Amino acid sequence: MEELILELKKQLIEVLNLEDMQPDDIDNDAPLFGEGLGLDSIDALELIVMMEKQYGIKIKDPAAGKDIFKSVAVMADYISRNRTK
């Protein structure tokens, strides 16, 4: 799971153009939206596309995305249980 978490952090930095950030700067349990990384709805769309391309996971319900994208740890858990790639 630690490998997946590190991989996700690297992908977040790349896909969302989080310049000047390193994987260690992202807390596994910090909120991705709001007070944590401060991501917005455009970022959420980018995450949905990334999950589909990288892991074969399609998120059809935006409300489900809100739960899945709570933190890097929650994303990693969801991906490990639902990935097709």
Order of alpha helices (4+ residues) and beta strands (2+ residues): alpha-alpha-alpha-alpha
